[in-house]
């Protein structure tokens, strides 16, 4: 009997030891959990807030580069409006301005005591101010000669910033053409309702290969059914003579509405297009017997165009 009791007590002790051992193993995770900060760190590194941290700390900026204009009113509602739209879209970034036309910069400084940086000055200033991430967004219409010059100059400053990236000009993709076409036709639809009225846009034109953007936009307009819309340029093809040949070929137009296909309504729009001189588009078309109305409104005034520049700026930021 004593032997049986001893055996039973021994078995009970072994069972107790096993149960206590199992309990201690299950309790270990509760006693020593993984530190909270260790599990949260991977998530923190992927948050949008961290991506914008350089801008929030004041070491990131967006430099909006434009050709420029000496027409103060137009500058405020075109270039200024684009800059404002970009600033509102990216409030954590400082928005800065630079012009590429030195003659305009000098004129504004002398006439209005208005100091505006050229691109070199703006880049030097940004580097001196400790900007580490610089987004450069041009308001150019196309990838022309000035855009190429901008690419070259930015290449010289790669070592002055941690990150520097250049945004695309207005007409860069098929989607851009569609959006610009929609913007200009919506803005001018009141004139297009009459079958005897033609809407003629004046572009600047360039010797660069990118001058083809005008013919591309013309093809898209015609293909979309906007057959009374025509595009010409001041300094390249198609010229005004080409546009007039198309107007005469149609044979039904009595009125022509002239509008600038330029971001700013500046010297070309006010003088070459709408001026009273004998070589202005307005005068030449009037001599051809057309009633002419000039709409002095730059593309930069259109909210849809401003938004497109915002989208290009976003794409540049995303590329970082």
C-alpha positions in Angstrom: 0.0 0.0 0.0 2.8 2.4 0.9 4.5 1.5 -2.4 1.3 2.4 -4.3 1.0 5.7 -2.4 4.6 6.6 -3.2 4.1 5.9 -6.8 0.9 8.0 -6.9 2.6 11.0 -5.2 5.6 10.7 -7.6 3.2 10.8 -10.6 1.4 13.8 -9.2 4.6 15.7 -8.7 5.7 15.0 -12.3 2.3 16.2 -13.6 2.6 19.4 -11.6 6.0 20.2 -12.9 4.8 19.7 -16.5 1.8 22.0 -16.0 4.0 24.7 -14.5 6.5 24.4 -17.3 3.8 24.8 -20.0 2.4 27.8 -18.3 5.7 29.6 -18.2 6.2 29.1 -21.9 2.8 30.6 -22.7 3.4 33.6 -20.5 6.7 34.6 -22.1 5.2 36.6 -25.0 3.0 38.6 -22.6 5.9 39.4 -20.3 8.3 40.5 -23.1 6.2 41.9 -26.1 8.0 43.4 -29.1 8.6 47.1 -28.5 5.8 49.2 -30.0 8.2 51.5 -31.8 9.9 48.6 -33.6 6.6 47.4 -35.1 5.6 51.0 -36.1 8.9 52.0 -37.7 8.3 50.3 -41.1 4.8 51.9 -41.4 6.2 55.4 -40.6 8.8 55.2 -43.3 6.1 54.7 -46.0 3.7 57.5 -45.0 3.1 60.5 -47.3 4.0 62.8 -44.4 7.6 61.6 -44.4 7.8 62.1 -48.2 6.9 65.8 -47.7 9.1 66.3 -44.6 11.8 68.2 -46.5 9.3 70.8 -47.7 7.7 71.1 -44.2 11.2 71.8 -42.7 11.8 74.6 -45.2 14.5 73.0 -47.4 12.4 72.2 -50.5 11.0 74.6 -53.1 9.3 74.8 -56.4 10.8 77.2 -58.9 8.3 78.3 -61.6 10.2 79.4 -64.7 8.5 81.5 -67.3 9.6 83.5 -70.3 8.1 86.6 -68.7 6.2 89.7 -69.7 6.3 93.4 -69.2 2.5 93.6 -69.2 1.8 93.8 -65.5 -1.9 93.0 -65.6 -1.5 90.0 -67.8 1.4 88.7 -65.8 -0.6 88.7 -62.6 -3.6 86.8 -64.1 -1.5 84.3 -66.1 2.0 83.5 -64.7 0.8 84.7 -61.2 -2.3 82.5 -61.4 -0.3 79.4 -62.4 2.1 80.1 -59.5 -0.8 80.6 -57.1 -2.4 77.3 -58.2 0.9 75.4 -57.7 1.3 77.0 -54.3 -2.2 76.1 -53.2 -1.7 72.5 -54.4 1.6 72.1 -52.6 1.4 74.3 -49.4 4.5 72.7 -47.8 6.7 73.9 -50.7 8.0 77.4 -51.1 7.1 78.7 -54.6 9.7 80.9 -56.3 9.7 82.7 -59.6 12.3 83.1 -62.4 12.1 84.5 -65.9 14.2 83.5 -68.9 13.9 86.8 -70.9 16.6 89.1 -69.6 15.3 92.0 -71.7 12.0 91.8 -69.8 13.8 91.4 -66.4 15.8 94.6 -67.2 12.7 96.5 -68.3 10.7 95.7 -65.2 13.7 96.6 -63.0 14.1 100.0 -64.7 10.5 100.9 -65.3 8.7 99.4 -62.2 11.7 98.8 -59.8 10.5 95.2 -59.8 13.4 92.7 -59.3 12.9 89.2 -60.8 15.6 86.6 -60.9 16.8 85.0 -64.1 17.3 81.3 -64.0 20.9 81.5 -62.9 20.2 83.9 -60.2 17.2 81.8 -58.9 19.3 78.7 -58.8 22.2 80.4 -57.0 19.8 81.9 -54.5 18.1 78.6 -53.8 21.5 76.9 -53.2 22.6 79.8 -50.9 19.3 79.6 -49.0 19.9 75.9 -48.2 17.3 74.4 -50.4 18.0 70.7 -50.7 15.1 69.6 -52.9 14.3 71.8 -55.9 11.4 71.2 -58.3 11.6 73.3 -61.4 8.3 73.7 -63.3 8.4 75.7 -66.5 5.4 77.4 -68.0 6.6 76.8 -71.5 4.2 75.6 -74.1 6.5 73.0 -75.5 9.9 71.4 -75.4 11.5 74.1 -77.5 14.9 75.9 -77.5 14.3 77.6 -74.2 13.3 74.4 -72.5 16.5 72.8 -73.9 18.5 75.7 -72.4 16.8 75.1 -69.1 17.7 71.4 -69.1 21.4 72.3 -69.8 21.6 74.9 -67.1 20.0 72.6 -64.4 22.6 70.0 -65.3 25.3 72.4 -64.0 23.6 72.6 -60.6 23.2 68.8 -59.9 25.9 69.0 -57.1 24.3 72.1 -55.5 21.2 70.2 -54.4 20.4 66.8 -52.9 17.6 66.5 -55.5 16.7 68.6 -58.5 14.1 67.7 -61.1 12.5 69.4 -64.1 8.8 69.2 -64.8 7.3 68.9 -68.3 6.1 71.8 -70.5 2.4 72.2 -71.1 2.1 70.1 -74.3 4.0 66.9 -73.6 1.6 64.0 -73.9 -1.5 63.0 -75.8 -3.5 63.6 -72.6 -2.0 67.1 -72.5 -3.2 67.9 -76.0 -6.7 66.6 -75.2 -6.9 68.7 -72.1 -5.6 71.9 -73.8 -8.0 71.3 -76.7 -10.9 71.0 -74.3 -9.9 74.1 -72.4 -9.6 76.4 -75.4 -12.7 75.2 -77.1 -14.8 75.5 -74.0 -13.5 79.0 -73.4 -14.3 80.1 -77.0 -17.5 78.1 -77.6 -19.7 81.3 -77.7 -17.9 82.4 -80.9 -18.0 79.0 -82.5 -21.8 78.7 -82.6 -22.0 80.8 -85.8 -21.1 78.9 -89.0 -19.7 82.0 -90.6 -17.2 82.6 -87.8 -13.7 81.2 -87.7 -11.6 81.0 -84.5 -7.9 81.6 -85.2 -5.2 81.1 -82.6 -1.9 82.8 -82.8 1.1 80.7 -81.5 4.6 81.9 -81.1 6.4 79.2 -83.2 9.9 77.9 -82.9 12.8 76.7 -85.1 13.0 73.6 -82.9 11.4 70.3 -83.9 8.8 70.7 -81.2 7.1 73.3 -83.5 5.1 70.3 -84.6 2.9 70.7 -81.5 0.9 73.3 -83.5 0.1 71.0 -86.3 -0.7 68.2 -83.8 -3.1 70.4 -82.0 -4.7 71.5 -85.3 -5.2 67.8 -86.3 -6.8 67.0 -83.0 -9.1 70.0 -83.3 -10.2 69.0 -86.8 -10.5 65.4 -85.9 -12.7 66.2 -82.9 -15.1 68.2 -85.2 -13.9 71.7 -84.4 -13.5 72.4 -88.1 -13.8 76.2 -87.7 -10.7 76.4 -85.5 -7.3 77.3 -87.0 -3.8 77.7 -85.6 -1.0 79.9 -87.0 2.3 81.1 -85.6 4.2 84.4 -85.6 7.7 83.1 -86.3 7.3 79.6 -87.9 4.8 77.4 -89.7 1.9 77.4 -90.2 2.1 81.2 -90.9 -0.8 83.6 -91.2 -0.7 83.1 -95.0 -1.4 79.4 -94.5 -4.3 80.2 -92.2 -5.8 82.6 -94.7 -5.6 80.1 -97.5 -7.6 77.7 -95.3 -10.2 80.4 -94.5 -10.6 81.2 -98.2 -10.9 77.5 -99.1 -13.8 77.2 -96.7 -15.5 80.2 -98.4 -18.2 80.7 -95.8 -16.5 82.8 -93.1 -17.4 86.4 -92.6 -15.9 86.9 -89.2 -12.6 85.9 -87.6 -12.0 85.8 -83.8 -8.3 86.1 -83.0 -7.0 84.6 -79.7 -3.4 84.0 -78.5 -2.2 80.4 -78.1 0.3 81.6 -75.5 0.4 81.4 -71.7 0.7 85.2 -71.4 -1.2 87.9 -73.3 1.9 90.0 -73.9 3.6 91.8 -76.8 2.8 89.3 -79.5 -0.9 89.2 -78.6 -1.3 93.0 -78.1 0.8 94.1 -81.1 1.4 91.3 -83.7 -2.1 90.0 -83.3 -4.4 92.8 -82.2 -2.4 95.9 -83.0 -3.5 98.6 -85.5 -0.2 98.4 -87.5 -0.4 97.4 -91.1 1.3 94.1 -90.5 -0.8 92.9 -87.6 -3.0 89.9 -88.1 -6.0 92.0 -87.3 -5.2 94.6 -89.9 -4.3 92.0 -92.6 -7.5 90.0 -92.1 -9.7 93.2 -92.1 -8.1 94.1 -95.4 -9.2 90.7 -96.7 -12.8 91.7 -95.9 -13.3 89.8 -92.6 -14.9 91.3 -89.5 -12.3 90.8 -86.8 -12.7 90.5 -83.1 -9.6 90.1 -80.8 -9.8 88.2 -77.5 -6.8 89.2 -75.4 -6.7 86.4 -73.0 -3.7 84.2 -72.2 -3.9 80.5 -71.7 -2.6 81.0 -68.1 -6.0 82.6 -67.2 -7.8 79.3 -67.8 -8.3 77.2 -64.6 -7.9 74.0 -66.7 -4.5 75.2 -67.9 -3.4 76.1 -64.4 -4.5 72.6 -63.2 -2.5 71.0 -66.0 0.7 72.7 -64.7 -0.2 71.5 -61.2 -0.4 68.0 -62.6 3.0 68.3 -64.2 4.5 69.6 -61.0 3.0 66.6 -59.1 4.5 64.3 -61.7 7.9 65.9 -61.1 7.6 65.5 -57.3 6.5 61.9 -57.8 9.6 61.2 -59.9 11.8 61.9 -56.8 
